[in-house]
Amino acid sequence: MIYKKFQDLNISALGMGAMRLPVIEGNDGRIDEAAAEKMTAYAMEQGINYYDTAWGYHNGNSEIVMGRLLSKYPRDSFYLADKFPGYDLSNMSKVEDIFEKQLEKCGVEYFDFYLFHNVCEMNINEYLDEQYGIHKYLMEQKRNGRIRHLGFSAHGSCQVMKRFLEAYGQDMEFCQIQLNYLDWSFQDAKEKVELLKEYGLPVWVMEPLRGGRLASLGEEYETRCKALRPGESITAWAFRFLQTIPQVTVTLSGMSNFEQMKENIATFGEEKPLNTKEWDTLMEIAGQMVGRIALPCTACRYCTAHCPRQLEIPELLALYNEHCFSEGGFIAPMALMAVPEEKQPGACMGCRSCEKVCPQQIRISEAMADFSKKLSSFSLG
C-alpha cells in the first residue's frame, strides 16, 4: 500500500469510502454487514488506514455499521473521518446535537478527520452565517481533541470555494473535491486544485471513477489506453491519473463489493503516474466523452446581452451539460437552489433572441425548456 505524509501522519493513499457499501436486496438502508465486515478486514490487512463515513450515507446507517466494524481494531490503527451534514439546511442549527450523536453512532471518543460536508451554492451563506455557530463549535471540538484535523468537502463552484476559504481557510487542513480525468476540465477540477494549492491545502479525492462511469469506457477508448499500457485495467487508469497530481493525498473509493476492493488495493500497491503522452490521451478521451453530450458553449456571453430576462445563460448551460452527462445527479439541482426563480431555466421566454447571436448556434431556448422539464422530476429528498 502506498502511504502519503500528512503532517505527522502516514495515511494510506487509498481510503475506504462508506457511501456505497454492499446492501441487501438493493435497499440502500440495509447494509450487508457480513460482506462489509469481510471488506473492512481485508482493507485493514492490506494496509488501508483511512475510513470515511457521513451522517446521511445509507440512510444514516453507515456510521453505525462502520463504527461497529472498526471497533474490532485498536483505535490507533485507523483514521476515521465524518462530516457535518450541511447539505440539509435544516441541520444548520443542530451542529452540537448532530456531532454528539455521530460520536455515539460511531462508538468513538474523537474523529481523526471531520469535514464541513458539501460546501456549495445551496448552503454557503448558511455555513458562513455566525448565528449557526458551526465553525465556532467545530473549532472548539478541535481544541478539545474531539476533532484531530478539520477540513471541508465541496461540490460547489470554485467561486463558492473561494468564499469559504476567505472566511475559514486559515483553520482548514485539507479539502475533499470531486476529481477525476473527466472533471479535470468539465467541472473545473484543475482550477480547484490550483486554488487549494494557493492555500497550502492537500487534496482528498471523491468520485475518482465518477460513480463508476470511468470503470469501463467505449471500445475505441479502451483500445487507445491498452495500446499505451497493455497490462493496466481501465479502472487503474483513473487512479494513475490521480497519482500524477502532486497535491492528491487520499483517494476515496466507495467500493461496493470485495472484488472492487481487491482490484483497487492491488492498483495502490505502487505508484505509476502517467507520462505526458498518457495524460494527453486521457484528456482527449475525456473531451470526446463530454463533447458527445454537452452543448459547445464557450461562455462568450453574447447571449446574456440579448436576453430580456437577463438570465445567466452560460452558467445555466454549464449546469445543463452536467445534468445531461450525469443523467440526473444532484449537482445541478443543488446549485440552482441558490438561484432566484426568475433566473431559473423555466424563466426562459423562448424568444430566441440569444440564439441569433450565439456563435455556436446552440438552440438555447430548447435547452432551457428541456432543463426545466428534467428538473421538475428531480427531488433532493
C-alpha positions in Angstrom: 0.0 0.0 0.0 1.2 3.5 -0.9 1.3 5.9 2.0 1.2 9.7 1.9 2.6 12.1 4.5 0.1 14.4 6.1 1.6 16.5 8.8 2.9 13.8 11.3 0.7 11.1 9.9 1.3 8.4 7.3 -2.1 7.9 5.6 -2.9 5.2 3.1 -3.3 6.7 -0.4 -6.4 4.7 -0.9 -9.2 5.3 1.6 -12.3 3.2 2.1 -15.4 5.3 1.4 -18.6 4.0 3.2 -21.2 5.5 0.9 -21.6 2.5 -1.3 -21.3 -0.4 0.9 -22.8 -3.7 -0.2 -26.6 -3.8 0.5 -29.3 -6.4 0.9 -31.9 -6.7 -1.9 -31.0 -3.3 -3.4 -32.2 -1.5 -0.3 -29.6 1.3 0.4 -30.6 1.4 4.0 -29.9 -2.3 4.6 -26.2 -2.7 4.6 -24.9 -6.3 4.2 -22.9 -6.2 7.3 -21.2 -9.6 6.8 -20.0 -8.5 3.4 -18.9 -5.1 4.7 -17.0 -6.8 7.6 -15.1 -9.0 5.1 -14.2 -6.0 3.1 -13.1 -4.0 6.1 -11.0 -6.9 7.4 -9.2 -7.2 4.1 -8.7 -3.4 3.9 -7.1 -3.4 7.3 -5.0 -6.4 6.5 -3.8 -4.8 3.3 -2.8 -1.5 4.9 -5.8 0.8 4.4 -6.0 3.0 7.5 -8.4 5.8 6.4 -12.2 5.2 6.6 -14.8 7.8 5.6 -18.4 7.9 6.6 -21.1 10.5 6.9 -24.4 11.3 8.6 -26.6 10.6 5.5 -24.9 7.6 4.0 -27.0 4.5 3.7 -30.0 6.3 5.3 -28.0 7.1 8.4 -26.7 3.5 8.9 -23.2 3.9 7.5 -21.9 5.5 10.7 -23.4 2.8 12.8 -22.1 -0.1 10.8 -18.6 1.3 10.2 -18.3 2.1 13.9 -19.2 -1.4 14.8 -16.8 -2.9 12.3 -13.9 -0.7 13.2 -14.4 -1.3 16.9 -12.8 -4.7 16.4 -9.4 -3.0 15.8 -7.2 -0.9 18.1 -8.3 2.8 17.9 -4.8 3.9 16.9 -4.7 1.5 13.9 -7.1 3.6 11.8 -8.2 7.1 11.0 -12.0 7.8 11.0 -13.5 10.7 9.0 -17.0 12.0 9.5 -18.8 15.2 8.3 -21.3 17.8 9.4 -24.4 17.4 7.1 -24.8 20.9 5.8 -26.3 19.6 2.6 -29.6 19.7 4.6 -30.2 23.3 5.6 -32.5 22.1 8.5 -29.4 20.8 10.2 -27.6 24.1 10.4 -28.9 24.9 13.9 -28.1 21.4 15.2 -24.4 21.2 15.0 -23.9 20.2 18.6 -26.6 17.6 18.7 -25.5 16.0 15.5 -21.8 15.9 16.4 -22.6 14.2 19.7 -24.9 11.7 18.0 -22.2 11.0 15.4 -19.7 10.1 18.1 -22.3 7.9 19.7 -23.2 6.2 16.4 -19.6 5.5 15.5 -18.7 4.4 19.1 -15.6 6.7 19.3 -14.5 9.5 21.5 -13.0 11.6 18.7 -12.8 11.8 15.0 -9.4 11.8 13.3 -10.8 13.9 10.5 -14.0 16.0 10.4 -15.4 18.0 7.5 -17.9 20.7 6.7 -19.9 18.5 4.3 -20.6 19.6 0.7 -19.9 23.3 0.6 -21.9 24.5 -2.4 -24.1 27.3 -3.7 -27.1 26.0 -1.8 -25.5 26.3 1.7 -22.5 28.7 1.5 -24.5 31.6 3.1 -25.6 29.4 6.0 -22.1 27.9 6.5 -20.8 31.5 6.8 -23.6 32.8 9.0 -22.3 33.2 12.5 -25.8 32.7 14.0 -25.5 29.0 13.5 -22.1 28.8 15.1 -20.9 25.8 13.1 -17.3 27.0 12.6 -17.1 28.1 16.2 -18.4 24.8 17.6 -16.2 22.6 15.4 -13.1 24.7 16.3 -14.0 24.2 20.0 -14.1 20.4 19.4 -10.8 20.6 17.8 -9.3 22.4 20.7 -10.8 19.8 23.0 -9.2 17.0 21.0 -12.5 15.5 19.8 -11.6 16.5 16.2 -8.0 16.0 15.3 -8.0 17.5 11.8 -10.6 19.8 10.3 -11.4 20.3 6.7 -14.2 20.6 4.2 -15.7 18.9 1.1 -17.0 20.8 -1.8 -19.2 20.1 -4.8 -19.7 23.8 -5.5 -18.0 26.1 -7.9 -14.5 27.5 -7.5 -16.1 30.8 -6.6 -18.0 29.2 -3.7 -14.8 27.5 -2.5 -13.1 30.9 -2.6 -15.8 32.4 -0.3 -15.4 29.6 2.1 -11.6 29.8 2.2 -11.6 33.5 2.6 -13.6 33.1 5.7 -12.2 29.9 7.2 -9.2 29.0 5.1 -6.8 29.7 8.0 -8.4 26.9 10.0 -8.7 24.3 7.3 -6.2 21.5 7.0 -7.4 19.6 3.9 -10.2 19.7 1.3 -12.1 16.9 -0.4 -13.3 17.6 -4.0 -14.7 15.6 -6.9 -11.6 14.9 -9.0 -11.1 12.6 -12.0 -9.8 12.9 -15.5 -13.3 13.7 -16.9 -13.9 16.5 -14.5 -10.4 18.0 -14.8 -11.9 20.4 -17.3 -15.6 19.6 -17.3 -16.1 20.5 -13.6 -13.1 22.9 -13.4 -11.3 20.5 -11.0 -8.0 21.8 -12.3 -8.9 25.3 -11.1 -10.0 23.9 -7.7 -6.7 22.0 -7.3 -4.8 25.2 -8.1 -6.9 27.2 -5.6 -6.2 24.7 -2.8 -2.5 24.8 -3.7 -2.6 28.6 -3.1 -3.9 27.9 0.4 -1.4 25.1 1.0 -4.2 22.5 1.4 -3.7 18.9 0.3 -6.4 17.3 -1.8 -8.7 14.5 -0.7 -10.4 12.9 -3.8 -14.0 11.8 -4.0 -15.6 10.3 -7.1 -12.4 9.1 -8.7 -14.4 6.9 -11.0 -17.3 9.3 -11.3 -19.8 6.9 -9.7 -18.4 4.0 -11.7 -18.6 5.7 -15.1 -14.9 5.6 -15.6 -14.6 1.9 -14.6 -15.3 1.0 -18.2 -15.1 3.0 -21.4 -16.2 2.6 -25.0 -14.2 0.1 -27.0 -12.4 2.8 -29.0 -11.2 4.5 -25.9 -10.2 1.3 -24.1 -8.2 0.3 -27.2 -6.2 3.5 -27.1 -5.5 3.1 -23.4 -4.4 -0.5 -23.7 -2.1 0.3 -26.6 -0.1 2.5 -24.2 -0.4 0.3 -21.1 -1.3 -3.2 -22.1 -1.4 -4.6 -18.6 -3.3 -1.8 -17.0 -7.0 -2.0 -16.3 -9.3 0.8 -17.3 -10.2 1.4 -13.6 -6.5 1.7 -12.8 -6.1 4.4 -15.4 -8.4 6.7 -13.4 -6.3 6.1 -10.3 -3.0 6.6 -12.2 -4.3 9.9 -13.3 -4.7 11.0 -9.7 -1.3 9.6 -8.8 0.1 12.1 -11.3 -1.2 15.1 -9.4 1.2 16.0 -6.5 -1.5 17.7 -4.3 -3.5 14.5 -4.0 -3.0 12.8 -0.6 -6.0 10.5 -0.1 -8.2 8.9 -2.8 -11.5 7.7 -1.5 -13.2 4.9 -3.3 -16.8 3.8 -2.4 -16.2 0.1 -3.1 -19.4 -1.9 -3.1 -18.0 -5.4 -3.3 -15.0 -7.4 -2.4 -13.7 -7.8 -6.0 -13.6 -4.0 -6.4 -11.7 -3.6 -3.2 -9.1 -6.3 -4.2 -8.6 -4.7 -7.6 -8.2 -1.2 -6.2 -5.9 -2.2 -3.4 -3.7 -4.0 -6.0 -3.6 -0.8 -8.0 -2.4 1.1 -5.0 0.4 -1.3 -4.4 2.6 1.0 -6.3 2.6 4.4 -7.9 2.7 4.6 -11.7 2.0 8.2 -12.7 1.1 9.0 -16.3 3.7 10.3 -18.7 2.8 13.2 -21.0 1.5 11.1 -23.8 -0.7 9.1 -21.5 -2.0 12.2 -19.8 -2.8 13.8 -23.1 -4.6 10.7 -24.3 -6.9 10.7 -21.2 -7.6 14.4 -21.8 -8.6 13.7 -25.4 -10.8 10.9 -24.3 -12.5 13.0 -21.6 -13.1 15.8 -24.1 -14.6 13.4 -26.6 -16.9 11.8 -24.0 -18.2 15.1 -22.9 -18.4 16.5 -26.4 -20.8 13.8 -27.5 -23.4 15.0 -25.0 -22.6 18.6 -23.9 -23.6 21.7 -25.7 -20.5 23.6 -27.0 -21.0 26.8 -25.0 -17.7 28.9 -24.8 -19.2 31.4 -22.3 -18.6 34.3 -24.7 -21.7 35.9 -23.1 -23.1 37.4 -26.4 -26.4 35.7 -25.4 -26.7 37.4 -22.0 -26.7 40.9 -23.5 -29.7 39.9 -25.7 -31.8 38.1 -23.0 -34.8 40.1 -22.0 -34.9 38.2 -18.7 -31.1 38.7 -18.1 -30.6 35.0 -17.5 -27.1 33.9 -16.8 -27.2 31.6 -19.8 -23.6 30.3 -19.8 -23.9 29.2 -16.2 -27.2 27.6 -16.9 -25.9 25.7 -19.9 -22.9 24.5 -17.9 -25.3 23.1 -15.3 -27.5 21.6 -18.1 -24.4 19.9 -19.5 -23.6 18.4 -16.2 -27.1 17.2 -15.6 -27.3 15.6 -19.1 -24.0 14.0 -18.8 -24.7 12.6 -15.4 -28.1 11.5 -16.5 -29.5 13.4 -13.5 -27.5 13.7 -10.3 -27.7 16.3 -7.6 -25.1 18.8 -8.6 -27.2 21.0 -10.9 -30.4 21.0 -8.8 -28.3 21.8 -5.7 -26.6 24.7 -7.4 -29.9 26.0 -8.7 -31.4 26.2 -5.2 -29.3 29.3 -4.8 -30.7 30.9 -8.0 -33.9 33.1 -7.8 -36.9 31.7 -9.5 -36.9 34.5 -12.1 -33.4 33.4 -13.1 -34.1 29.7 -13.4 -34.2 27.8 -16.7 -38.0 27.9 -16.5 -37.9 31.7 -16.8 -36.8 31.5 -20.4 -39.4 33.1 -22.7 -38.4 31.1 -25.7 -37.9 34.3 -27.7 -34.7 33.1 -29.3 -33.0 36.5 -29.1 -30.0 34.8 -27.6 -29.8 32.3 -30.4 -29.5 35.0 -33.1 -26.1 36.0 -31.7 -24.7 32.6 -30.5 -21.5 31.8 -32.4 -22.0 28.1 -31.7 -25.6 28.2 -33.0 -26.8 26.5 -29.8 -30.6 26.1 -29.5 -30.6 27.7 -26.1 -34.4 28.0 -25.8 -34.8 24.3 -26.4 -32.1 23.5 -23.9 -33.7 25.7 -21.2 -37.1 24.1 -21.8 -35.6 20.6 -21.6 -33.6 21.5 -18.5 -36.7 22.8 -16.8 -38.6 19.6 -17.6 -35.8 17.5 -16.3 -35.6 19.5 -13.0 -39.3 19.2 -12.5 -39.0 15.5 -12.0 -36.0 15.7 -9.6 -36.0 15.9 -5.9 -33.1 16.3 -3.5 -35.1 14.3 -0.9 
